[in-house]
Amino acid sequence: MSFNISLSGLNAASADLDVTSNNVANVSTTGFKGSRAEFADIFSSSALGTTANAIGAGVQLSSVSQQFGQGNLEFTENTLDMSVSGEGFFVMKSSQTSSDLQYTRAGAFQVNKDGFVANSAGEILQAFPVNSTTGVVGSTSLSSTVPLAVPNTVGSPQATGTVQINLNLPAGISQIPIGGIDAEFNAALTAVPVATVNPTVSNYQNSTSATVFDSQGNSHILTMYFVMTDDLNNVWETRATVDGIPMTSNGALAGVAPNASGLEFDGAGQLDTSGNYSGIIPFDVYDPGNGANPLNISVDFNSIGNTLTQEAQGGFTVQSLSQDGFATGNLSGIEIADNGLVRASFTNGQTTALGKIALARFDNPQGLRQVGNTSWVETVDSGTVLGGEPGTGNLGLIQSGALETSNIDLTGELVNLITAQRNFQANSKAIETANTITQTIINIT
């Protein structure tokens, strides 16, 4: 009997050594969660119960329990390195078309050859689809997740439709007859061929330029000219060229309504939109002559908080100038917020939301089954997986540029090794003692 008891002790000590050795071996494994060997005694009994002087039958390994405590964060220079500060797991799929989910805390990701964010084993990170502009998630069900992809371009270019200008025009200057600048523009319009004309415009007080884009993403220079035509009524006329070619409004260069090419200010120097001057100049369609669709541009002086002014102090000053077109852009960077929203930045100045990283949690994470590569799968014991956005519930937040190290306390594991070794030696000694007793009995004559 004592041999079997001591043998169970040897097996238990050996299992303890195995578990501890595995923890020590993975002390540098990203996202690794240590395990603990748990033991229970063996006690033989019959249907009629046991006597008061019954002796146990040894020990058995009852469970190897995973410990899901938070590991420390190790900061890196890779944006796609991610960690979770909380109970959440990253959701992974073995391939783009797979329906089987795996879960991990190891967030060392990279972009694979197909443009998906994946780990070194080829498993693809899953994300919730979002509105590309607002970043709002439509559904937080894990069945709705998609592989997180990083595009190389922002897509098709967008032609400029509106140019917004916020500026101050100088007060107290003398008017110029509008006929002077219109004569220069009309001369340019009647020249042949028009596309080769770059008029020399001189009859104006101020000008500013903006880069606009056609439907193919080609850039063009829009230049706005400002002419004080009525200094008593604070009226300015505006003219424009694209790449030096004059633009028209309702087929003409000059006039007020219906051309609406002027700006009128009240006595306080504020834009007056009560009359014929709306502050929005709709230029006629312009063909850039390069195969792109014709440009249809309006210049808006009125939508930026009604701050267009005519004041002496400061002179001619452009406070802001923007336009809504852009060329095709190449990827310039990835930004991952702590709520898991992934945004891509492009060389054309545009940003787009790619998705929101999906996290999962379990009522009993110790019931998860390890499948290697620092990954787990759902089991009956773990309970049903619960998905959600980072920052909700106790899923935790995402830390970009950081990896979660293993939660192994190396000093404690080394002490466990010593303890397990002594337990093994003690059980070996018990077997040796039992063997000595047996030999003594056999040698009795």
Residue pairs with C-beta under 8 A, 6 or more apart in sequence:
1 55
1 57
2 430
2 431
2 434
3 431
3 434
3 435
4 57
4 58
5 56
5 57
5 58
5 430
6 58
6 427
6 428
6 430
6 431
6 434
7 58
7 427
7 431
8 42
8 57
8 58
8 59
8 60
9 58
9 59
9 423
9 426
9 427
9 430
10 424
10 427
10 428
10 431
11 61
12 37
12 39
12 59
12 60
12 61
12 423
13 420
13 421
13 423
13 424
13 427
14 424
15 37
15 61
15 64
16 37
16 39
16 416
16 419
16 420
16 423
17 417
17 420
17 421
17 424
18 37
19 35
19 36
19 37
19 64
20 37
20 413
20 416
20 417
20 420
21 417
22 35
23 34
23 35
23 408
23 413
24 408
24 410
24 413
24 414
24 417
26 32
26 34
26 406
26 408
27 406
27 408
27 410
27 413
28 405
28 406
29 106
29 374
29 406
30 106
30 107
30 108
30 374
30 403
30 404
30 405
30 406
31 71
31 104
31 105
31 106
31 107
31 374
31 403
31 404
31 406
32 71
32 106
32 374
32 406
32 407
32 408
33 66
33 67
33 68
33 69
33 71
33 105
33 406
33 407
34 66
34 67
34 406
34 407
34 408
34 413
35 64
35 65
35 66
35 67
36 64
36 65
36 67
37 61
37 64
38 61
38 62
38 63
38 64
38 65
39 59
39 60
39 61
39 62
40 59
40 60
40 62
41 56
41 58
41 59
41 60
42 56
42 57
42 58
42 59
42 60
43 50
43 54
43 56
43 57
44 50
44 54
44 57
45 54
65 366
66 365
66 366
66 368
66 370
67 407
68 87
68 365
68 366
68 407
69 407
70 85
70 404
70 407
71 105
71 404
71 405
71 406
71 407
72 404
72 405
73 83
73 85
73 399
73 402
73 403
73 404
73 405
74 402
74 403
74 404
74 405
75 401
75 402
76 401
76 402
76 403
77 401
78 110
78 401
79 333
79 334
79 335
79 336
79 400
79 401
80 109
80 110
80 111
80 117
80 334
80 336
80 400
81 107
81 108
81 109
81 400
81 401
81 402
81 403
82 90
82 107
82 109
82 336
82 357
82 398
82 399
82 400
82 402
82 403
83 105
83 107
83 398
83 399
83 402
83 403
83 404
84 90
84 105
84 107
84 359
84 390
84 395
84 396
84 397
84 398
84 399
84 404
85 396
85 397
85 399
86 359
86 390
86 394
86 395
86 396
86 397
87 361
87 365
87 394
87 395
87 396
88 359
88 360
88 361
88 388
88 390
88 395
88 396
89 103
89 104
89 105
89 359
89 360
89 361
89 362
89 376
90 103
90 104
90 105
90 106
90 107
90 125
90 126
90 357
90 358
90 359
91 101
91 102
91 103
91 125
91 126
91 142
91 145
91 358
91 359
91 360
91 387
92 101
92 102
92 103
92 104
92 119
92 123
92 124
92 125
92 126
92 375
93 99
93 100
93 101
93 102
93 123
93 124
93 126
93 147
94 100
94 102
94 122
94 123
94 124
95 122
95 124
96 114
96 116
96 124
96 147
100 377
101 126
101 142
101 360
101 377
101 378
101 385
102 123
102 371
102 375
102 376
102 377
103 360
103 368
103 375
103 376
103 377
103 378
103 385
104 119
104 123
104 373
104 374
104 375
104 376
105 374
105 404
106 119
106 373
106 374
106 375
106 403
106 404
107 403
107 404
108 119
108 120
108 403
109 117
109 118
109 119
109 125
110 117
110 118
110 119
110 120
111 117
111 118
111 150
112 118
112 122
112 124
115 149
115 150
115 151
115 152
116 124
116 125
116 147
116 148
116 149
116 150
117 124
117 125
117 147
117 148
117 149
117 150
118 124
118 125
119 125
119 373
121 373
123 373
123 375
124 147
124 148
125 147
125 148
125 357
126 142
126 145
126 146
126 147
126 148
126 358
127 145
127 146
127 147
127 148
127 340
127 342
127 354
127 355
127 356
127 357
127 358
128 137
128 138
128 139
128 140
128 144
128 145
128 146
128 355
128 356
128 357
128 358
128 389
129 137
129 138
129 139
129 144
129 146
129 355
130 136
130 137
130 138
130 341
130 353
130 354
130 355
130 356
131 138
131 353
132 352
132 353
132 354
133 352
133 353
134 353
135 341
135 343
135 353
135 356
137 356
137 389
138 144
140 358
140 387
140 388
140 389
141 387
142 358
142 360
142 385
142 387
145 358
145 387
146 355
148 342
148 354
148 355
148 357
149 354
150 331
150 334
150 344
150 354
151 331
151 344
151 354
152 330
152 331
153 328
153 329
153 330
153 331
153 346
154 326
154 328
154 329
154 344
154 346
154 348
154 350
154 352
155 328
156 328
157 213
157 215
157 216
157 217
157 325
157 326
157 327
157 328
157 348
158 213
158 324
158 325
158 326
159 213
159 214
159 215
159 292
159 293
159 295
159 296
159 325
160 212
160 213
160 214
160 222
160 295
160 297
160 323
160 324
160 325
161 296
161 297
161 298
161 324
161 325
162 297
162 298
162 299
162 300
162 323
162 324
163 210
163 212
163 222
163 297
163 298
163 299
163 300
163 321
163 322
163 323
164 299
164 300
164 301
164 303
164 304
164 320
164 321
164 322
164 323
165 208
165 210
165 224
165 299
165 300
165 301
165 304
165 308
165 318
165 320
165 321
166 301
166 304
166 305
166 307
166 308
166 318
166 319
166 320
166 321
167 208
167 301
167 308
167 316
167 317
167 318
167 319
167 321
168 308
168 309
168 310
168 311
168 314
168 315
168 316
168 317
168 319
169 206
169 226
169 228
169 236
169 263
169 265
169 308
169 309
169 310
169 316
170 205
170 206
170 310
170 311
170 312
170 315
170 316
171 234
171 269
171 310
171 311
171 312
172 312
173 205
173 228
173 231
174 228
174 231
175 228
175 229
175 230
175 231
176 203
176 204
176 205
176 227
176 228
176 229
177 203
177 229
178 227
178 229
178 237
178 254
180 202
180 203
181 201
181 203
181 204
181 225
181 227
181 237
181 239
182 239
182 253
182 254
183 203
184 199
184 200
184 201
184 202
184 203
185 199
185 201
185 239
185 246
185 253
186 253
187 199
188 194
188 197
188 199
188 245
188 246
189 246
189 248
189 253
191 197
194 245
195 245
195 289
197 244
197 245
198 244
199 241
199 244
199 246
201 207
201 225
201 239
201 241
203 227
204 225
204 226
204 227
204 239
205 226
205 227
205 228
205 316
206 225
206 226
206 316
207 223
207 224
207 225
207 226
208 223
208 224
208 318
208 321
209 221
209 222
209 223
209 224
210 221
210 222
210 224
210 321
210 323
211 219
211 220
211 221
211 222
211 323
212 219
212 220
212 221
212 222
212 242
212 295
212 297
212 323
212 325
213 219
213 220
213 323
213 325
213 326
213 327
214 220
214 288
214 290
214 292
214 293
214 295
214 325
215 292
215 293
216 290
216 291
216 292
217 326
217 327
217 328
218 288
218 290
218 292
218 327
219 327
220 242
220 243
220 288
220 295
221 242
221 243
221 244
222 240
222 241
222 242
222 297
222 299
222 323
223 240
223 241
223 242
223 244
224 238
224 239
224 240
224 299
225 238
225 239
225 240
225 241
226 236
226 237
226 238
226 263
226 316
227 236
227 237
227 238
227 239
228 235
228 236
229 235
229 236
229 237
229 262
233 264
234 264
234 265
234 266
234 267
234 269
234 272
234 310
235 262
235 263
235 264
235 277
236 262
236 263
236 264
236 265
236 310
237 254
237 261
237 262
237 263
238 261
238 262
238 263
238 281
238 299
239 246
239 247
239 253
239 261
240 246
240 247
240 281
240 283
240 299
241 247
242 286
242 288
242 295
242 297
243 288
245 286
246 253
247 283
247 284
247 286
247 297
248 283
248 284
249 259
249 260
249 261
249 281
249 282
249 283
249 284
250 258
250 259
250 282
250 284
251 284
252 259
253 261
254 261
255 261
256 262
256 276
256 277
257 276
260 276
260 277
260 278
260 280
260 281
260 282
261 281
262 276
262 277
263 271
263 277
263 279
263 301
263 308
264 271
264 272
264 275
264 276
264 277
265 271
265 272
265 309
265 310
266 272
269 309
269 310
269 311
270 306
270 309
271 277
271 279
271 301
271 302
271 306
271 308
271 309
273 279
273 302
278 302
279 300
279 301
279 302
279 308
280 298
280 299
280 300
280 301
280 302
280 303
281 298
281 299
281 300
281 301
282 298
283 296
283 297
283 298
283 299
285 294
285 295
285 296
286 294
286 295
286 296
286 297
287 294
287 295
288 294
288 295
301 308
302 308
304 320
307 319
326 348
326 349
326 350
327 348
328 348
329 346
329 347
329 348
329 349
329 350
330 346
330 347
331 344
331 345
331 346
331 347
332 345
332 346
332 347
333 344
333 345
334 342
334 343
334 344
334 345
335 342
335 343
335 344
335 345
335 400
336 342
336 343
336 357
336 398
336 400
337 343
337 398
337 400
338 390
338 391
338 397
338 398
338 399
338 400
339 356
339 389
339 390
339 391
339 397
339 398
340 356
340 357
340 358
340 359
340 389
340 390
340 391
340 398
341 353
341 356
342 353
342 354
342 355
342 356
342 357
343 351
343 352
343 353
343 354
344 351
344 352
344 354
345 351
346 352
356 389
356 390
357 390
357 398
358 387
358 388
358 389
359 387
359 388
359 389
359 390
359 395
359 396
360 385
360 386
360 387
360 388
360 395
361 385
361 386
361 388
361 393
361 394
361 395
362 368
362 378
362 382
362 383
362 384
362 385
362 386
363 382
363 383
363 384
363 386
364 381
364 382
364 383
365 376
365 382
366 381
366 382
367 379
367 380
367 381
367 382
367 383
368 376
368 377
368 378
368 379
368 382
369 376
369 377
369 378
369 379
369 382
370 376
371 377
378 384
378 385
388 395
389 395
390 396
390 397
390 398
391 397
